[in-house]
Amino acid sequence: MKSIYQAAILILVVSGALLFLNAELNEGSKSGKNTITVYNWGEYIDPDLIKQFEEETGIKVIYETFDSNEAMMGKIEQGGTSYDITVPSEYMVEMMAEKNLLLPIDYSKVPNIKNIDPYFMDLPFDLGNKYSLPYFWGTVGIAYNPTLLEGQTFESWDNLWDPSLKQRVILVDSARETVGMSLNSLGYSLNSTDLDELREATDKLKSLSPNVKAVIGDEVTQLMVNNEAAVSLTWSGQAADMMYENEDIDYVVPEEGSNLWFDNIVIPRTAKNIDGAHAFINFMLDPEVAAQNADYVGYSTPNLTALNLMDPEVVEDERFYPDEETRSHLEVYKNLGLELLGVYNELFLEFKMDMR
Amino acid sequence: MNLMGRSPMKNNRLRSIYTVPYTVWILLFVLAPIALIVYYSFFDLTGNFTLANYRNFFTSVYLTLTISSFWYAFLITFFSLLIAYPTAYFLTKTKHKQLWLLLIIIPSWINLLLKTYAFIGLMGLYGPLNAFLEVIGIGKQQILFTDFSFVFVSVYIFIPFMILPIFNALDKLNPALIDAARDLGANGWTTFKRVIWPLTLNGVKSGVQVVFIPALSLFMITRLIAGNKVITLGTAIEQQFLVTQNWGMGSTIAVFLILFMFIIMLFTTGKERGATGNGKNRKAS
């Protein structure tokens, strides 16, 4: 009995000390009062740039990360933390704007907007860029390792159905990407709202089952790097990560078309330091900063002036900076509404259950 | 008169004070969440009252899902029991049984996700398991992302929870009963079937409960180890809440999961009939 009391007291003392220490540390970081809280995807900024921003402006940055648009929106909706900046994908910008979760950007405070490629401005998900500015963009395509394959190439999505790929293809555990790929392979729009087209795409996806090794998430990077997997449906940035660690891997966007996506910097309604948020956006759009960030993160930057400062080999790489001709085959996701999102997910579930 | 009347009342009041933490806990963290789940299950995406979620559950996708969840939960429970029972029996026969038991329990202190990731490495094409298969001449096999890997890893995770209650039941078993059975001419198998098994059945039942019910709603392992080739009810609930944001449908699946659990509890909590209530032990308690 005595030892239980001792243990209990010890735990209380240690917890109390940790609580105190934690409060002290937080106090330290808030000393300047002028702080902003940035809520971004994991591995999506060069940490040196945060330091540089703090030194230049005197604004302290509290940095937090998320791993899905939906989880991020959940936290913003609850409003527990006063996030000043976050980075939703395009369909999520639309959804958050509908739910009144975003504050309009004051462009008089963001002169660096002139650096952004006009091609990436004024897009359907946020006409006139009322709430958002593009942060990074990319595509969905096929990452593959030619050294593990017997000459198989991927000009077309239909190549994934090749019998030589039995049990070798990894798909991404996301309904829009995977069902969208099947829709594209049939020549339909990946924003299709036609239930017959969706049914046809699901049936075609089911016929891919013998070739599917697994349907997983970010774990695919490690599997590809370790030569465990030969072919995967993935995002361009993830493919860039793979290629950085394993030089054999190549990335291609099949010619039928695919998804063109944008992650966008926005000021959520939870923002407390709105001037600080604008300063941060303007800082990130500075050509040198954007170039350094793109170099670190590996995704494609929409910052036209920054491209001139970057390694020409990277910028001219058609796989990550496709020309406008290729981009015209690509489609941006539309916010289909929760009803249809449910349909996509139910069909995807049907495919997953059919895989065995 | 006065004295006799006050004392039980005081007792009652004291007792009702003791029940306060329990009642508050049950209300806030058991009954209220269940009530909320049931409540949400009657609403569609636009927030209108509907029974459509329940109708949807009886479409082919979710029914197949339920059946396959049950099948895998059954497999996991079966293999856990198959390994756990002899292990527990063996443990009760060892000299330092508490130490051996501790060694089996310790891995369950390590984070589940960490162990799962370790298995991805172990079972990979270039992992030690495949290296071993190659050495003994079988050659490389696709182990990861199969039914086998899923059941194997799940059984590994659940085994301590199956061993504990069985070990306790076997440990409480009075050895004199086994001696008596043998003296009366029963052979080893009959002794097990007629004496040991019935007296430890309650341990087995609690073991089955703590394995089968969580196994029905496993979701992380289905993706990491089975590559989504195995889908459970847990996967579907996670998807409805996080991706589709259809809280109504997610809640409906959860309601059915709760119903299944009640049914399993009914089957596995029979009358007190086991080791503790029998024979010599009854006097002691």
Contacts between the chains, C-beta under 8 A, distances in Angstrom:
chain1	res1	chain2	res2	distance
A	68	B	242	6.9
A	70	B	242	5.4
A	70	B	243	6.2
A	70	B	245	6.6
A	71	B	242	6.8
A	167	B	142	6.2
A	170	B	227	7.8
A	173	B	223	6.2
A	173	B	228	6.0
A	174	B	243	7.9
A	175	B	243	7.0
A	213	B	142	7.5
A	213	B	145	5.9
A	213	B	227	6.6
A	214	B	144	7.6
A	214	B	145	4.2
A	214	B	226	7.9
A	214	B	227	2.4
A	214	B	228	6.7
A	214	B	229	7.0
A	215	B	223	7.7
A	215	B	227	5.8
A	215	B	228	3.9
A	215	B	229	7.7
A	216	B	223	5.8
A	216	B	224	7.1
A	216	B	227	5.6
A	216	B	228	6.9
A	217	B	223	6.9
A	219	B	120	7.0
A	219	B	224	6.5
A	223	B	124	7.7
A	226	B	124	6.9
A	226	B	126	6.5
A	227	B	125	7.6
A	227	B	126	7.2
A	228	B	124	5.2
A	228	B	125	5.1
A	228	B	126	7.0
A	228	B	144	7.9
A	338	B	45	4.8
A	338	B	244	7.1
A	338	B	245	5.9
A	338	B	246	6.8
A	339	B	45	6.0
A	341	B	243	7.7
A	341	B	244	5.8
A	341	B	245	7.6
A	342	B	45	7.0
A	342	B	244	4.9
A	342	B	246	5.4
A	342	B	249	7.5
A	345	B	239	6.1
A	345	B	243	5.9
A	345	B	244	4.8
A	346	B	61	6.3
A	349	B	61	6.0
A	349	B	65	7.6
A	349	B	231	7.0
A	349	B	236	6.7
A	349	B	239	7.0
A	350	B	61	5.3
A	352	B	228	5.1
A	352	B	229	7.7
A	352	B	231	5.5
A	353	B	61	6.8
A	353	B	64	5.8
A	353	B	65	6.3
A	353	B	68	7.0
A	353	B	231	5.4
A	355	B	228	7.3
A	355	B	229	5.0
A	356	B	147	7.4
A	356	B	229	5.6
A	356	B	230	7.6
